[in-house]
Amino acid sequence: MTKLQINGSETDIVRVFHLDLPREAVERFTTQAGTGEWPLKYALGATALRPGFVDVIDIRDLGKMTLSQYLSEAHGATGTAFREARATLDALQGHVIALPAQAFDHTAQTLTIAPPLSHVGTFGEVRARPRGPAPTSAAARGQGSGGTPAPAGRGNSFLLRLVVIGVGIVALLVLALLLR
């Protein structure tokens, strides 16, 4: 049995496991039952596992794409260990399970990997970058043309007062008509 230590504060890591089961048994193994039974969680020896982050990959479904390409594009797998494992990853058959750090719900735990799972590798993920540069215009920073931020609610208060007064007048007219 393989033991893996999960740090509860880790990010930017993806763990890959080969699943040695017939195709018809994979869904039952990897899906948490309504009763809470979850063979995948038991085979990992995990105390916490989030189903939304479990990526079950049928290698045949990848078509011409290799498993290493998929892991690189879908999970941002990168680093020396990943480059060294490409040949091993691309030679796998059947099903693979990819578990990013989020799958372990930020819970420190020791995994004890049991059959039908086998640990293929732990790889770094590309860190997310901001989508674009920080705003540089005065308007984007919340400043008007005078260089100071506009007071909150200023300018709209007069219009708001008019609306409230108008609604009040309509309500009084309706009430007067009803009491006639």
C-alpha positions in Angstrom: 0.0 0.0 0.0 1.2 3.5 -0.9 0.9 6.3 1.7 0.5 9.9 0.7 0.5 12.9 3.0 -2.1 15.6 2.2 -1.3 19.1 3.5 -4.6 20.9 4.3 -3.3 24.2 3.0 -1.8 22.9 -0.3 -2.8 24.4 -3.6 -1.6 24.0 -7.2 -1.2 20.2 -7.0 -2.9 17.4 -8.9 -2.6 13.7 -8.0 -3.2 11.1 -10.6 -4.3 7.5 -9.9 -4.8 4.6 -12.3 -8.0 2.7 -11.7 -7.8 -1.1 -12.5 -11.4 -2.0 -12.9 -13.6 -3.2 -15.8 -15.4 -0.4 -17.5 -18.8 -1.4 -16.2 -17.6 -1.1 -12.6 -16.1 2.3 -12.8 -19.2 4.4 -12.2 -20.2 2.4 -9.2 -16.7 2.8 -7.7 -16.3 6.5 -8.4 -19.8 7.8 -7.5 -20.9 8.5 -4.0 -24.1 6.6 -3.3 -27.1 8.3 -1.7 -26.4 6.2 1.5 -23.0 7.8 1.7 -21.1 4.7 0.6 -18.2 5.7 -1.7 -15.7 3.0 -2.7 -13.3 5.6 -4.2 -13.0 7.4 -0.9 -12.4 4.1 1.0 -9.7 2.9 -1.5 -7.9 6.3 -1.1 -8.2 6.0 2.7 -9.4 9.6 2.6 -11.2 11.3 5.5 -12.4 14.2 3.3 -13.1 14.1 -0.4 -15.2 16.5 -2.4 -17.1 14.8 -5.3 -17.2 17.9 -7.4 -13.4 17.8 -7.8 -13.1 14.1 -8.7 -12.1 13.9 -12.4 -12.7 10.3 -13.8 -11.0 10.0 -17.2 -11.7 7.2 -19.6 -8.6 7.3 -21.7 -10.5 6.0 -24.8 -12.7 9.1 -24.6 -9.6 11.3 -25.2 -9.4 10.2 -28.8 -6.1 11.4 -30.3 -5.3 13.5 -27.3 -2.8 11.9 -24.9 -3.4 11.7 -21.2 -0.4 14.0 -20.6 -1.9 16.6 -23.0 -5.3 16.3 -21.2 -3.7 16.8 -17.7 -1.7 19.7 -19.0 -4.8 21.4 -20.5 -7.5 20.5 -18.1 -5.5 20.6 -14.8 -2.5 22.8 -15.8 -0.1 20.0 -14.8 3.5 21.1 -15.1 6.9 20.8 -13.6 9.8 18.4 -13.8 8.0 15.4 -12.3 5.2 15.8 -14.9 7.7 16.1 -17.8 9.4 12.9 -16.6 6.1 11.0 -16.2 4.7 11.9 -19.7 5.7 8.5 -21.2 4.3 6.6 -18.3 1.0 8.6 -18.3 0.6 8.2 -22.1 1.1 4.4 -21.9 -1.8 3.9 -19.4 -5.0 2.2 -20.5 -8.5 2.1 -19.0 -9.5 4.8 -16.4 -7.5 7.4 -14.5 -8.6 9.6 -11.7 -7.2 13.1 -11.3 -7.6 14.8 -7.9 -6.6 18.5 -7.6 -5.8 19.8 -4.1 -9.3 21.2 -3.7 -10.7 17.6 -3.8 -9.4 17.0 -0.3 -11.4 19.9 1.1 -8.4 21.7 2.7 -8.2 18.8 5.2 -4.8 17.5 6.3 -4.9 13.7 6.0 -2.8 10.6 5.2 -4.0 8.6 2.2 -3.5 4.9 2.2 -3.9 3.9 -1.4 -5.5 0.4 -1.8 -6.4 -1.6 -4.9 -7.9 -1.1 -7.4 -6.1 2.3 -7.3 -2.5 2.9 -7.8 -0.7 6.2 -7.5 0.8 7.3 -10.8 2.1 10.7 -9.8 1.8 14.0 -8.0 2.3 17.0 -10.2 2.4 20.8 -9.9 -0.3 22.9 -11.5 0.2 26.2 -13.2 -0.7 29.0 -10.9 -3.7 31.1 -11.9 -2.8 34.6 -13.1 -5.0 37.6 -13.1 -7.0 38.0 -16.4 -5.6 41.3 -17.3 -3.6 44.3 -16.1 -4.8 46.4 -13.1 -7.1 49.3 -14.1 -5.1 52.5 -14.6 -7.7 55.2 -15.4 -9.0 57.5 -12.7 -12.6 56.4 -13.5 -11.7 52.7 -12.9 -10.2 53.6 -9.5 -13.5 55.3 -8.5 -12.2 58.8 -8.9 -14.1 61.6 -10.8 -12.4 64.1 -13.1 -11.5 66.2 -10.0 -9.2 63.4 -8.6 -11.3 62.7 -5.5 -13.8 59.9 -5.1 -17.4 60.9 -5.6 -19.5 60.8 -2.4 -21.7 57.7 -2.2 -25.3 58.4 -3.1 -24.8 62.0 -4.0 -26.8 63.1 -7.1 -29.3 60.3 -6.9 -30.8 61.4 -3.6 -32.9 64.2 -5.3 -34.3 61.8 -7.9 -35.0 59.2 -5.1 -36.9 61.8 -3.1 -39.1 62.7 -6.2 -39.9 59.0 -6.7 -40.8 58.5 -3.1 -43.0 61.6 -3.1 -44.7 60.5 -6.3 -45.5 57.1 -4.9 -46.8 58.7 -1.7 -49.2 60.9 -3.7 -50.5 58.0 -5.8 -51.0 56.0 -2.6 -53.0 58.9 -1.0 -55.1 59.3 -4.1 -55.9 55.6 -4.2 -56.8 55.6 -0.5 -59.1 58.7 -1.0 -60.9 57.0 -3.8 -61.4 53.8 -1.7 -62.8 55.7 1.2 -65.4 57.6 -0.9 
